[in-house]
Amino acid sequence: MLLLAVDTATPAVTVALHDGESVLAESHQVDARRHGELLIPSVDRVLAEAGLKLDAVTGIVVGVGPGPYTGLRVGLVTASTFAAVLGVPVHGLCTLDGLAYAAGTAGIEGPFTVATDARRKEVYWARYEDPRTRVGEPSVDRPADIAEQVAGLPAVGQGALLYPEVFPDARGPEHQSAAALASLAAERLAAGAEFLPPTPLYLRRPDAQVPKNYKVVTPQ
């Protein structure tokens, strides 16, 4: 088994290789505006570090979000393209689940909350009983609107750090880790668990909207 994991649903452009037992190489850069520029060089870098070629990969793991429209699509399109070219499966995982797994590696046992920055003064979030068990589906909300639901719980992710008045016990990790995502995927593959399809989990409409009262300039 050789899994190539990518995630661009958060400001982190993160890539990792996993052989089913451990992480062989990883790359992690935080730049919310350069997902498209950074992802492929990051893939090349982890392959070179591991001394492997892309055709050695037996499966692709990708974070499906939730995340902002443009950045999220970069990872999903890249993952699906690699899978099609190589003829290997692509396994989708919730980005928040990857952060939760990384939190467990950092020592958090649960229950706790994962929250990432959704912009517009909102967060993408979910509650977890433990690093592998999510409670319900991910949501997008204003932090003040979920204060009672997350009260008294530790929280991880950039969204938690941005709103300390709602998440006073905010901790690391701050950003997604493809290494954690790949490790979680390896566990689930070994257990025969199901994965999500490689389609984006947006939870809301994209920022770009067609104007409601635009003028028609083409000939009638």
Secondary structure, 3 states (H helix, E strand, C coil): CCEEEEECCCCEEEEEEECCCCEEEEEEEECCCCHHHHHHHHHHHHHHHHCCCHHHCCEEEEECCCCCHHHHHHHHHHHHHHHHHHCCCEEEECHHHHHHHHHHHCCCCCCEEEEEEEECCEEEEEEEEECCEEEEEEEEECHHHHHHHHCCCCEECHHHHHCCCCCCCEECCCCCCHHHHHHHHHHHHHHCCCCECCCCCCCCCCCCCCCCCCCCCCCC
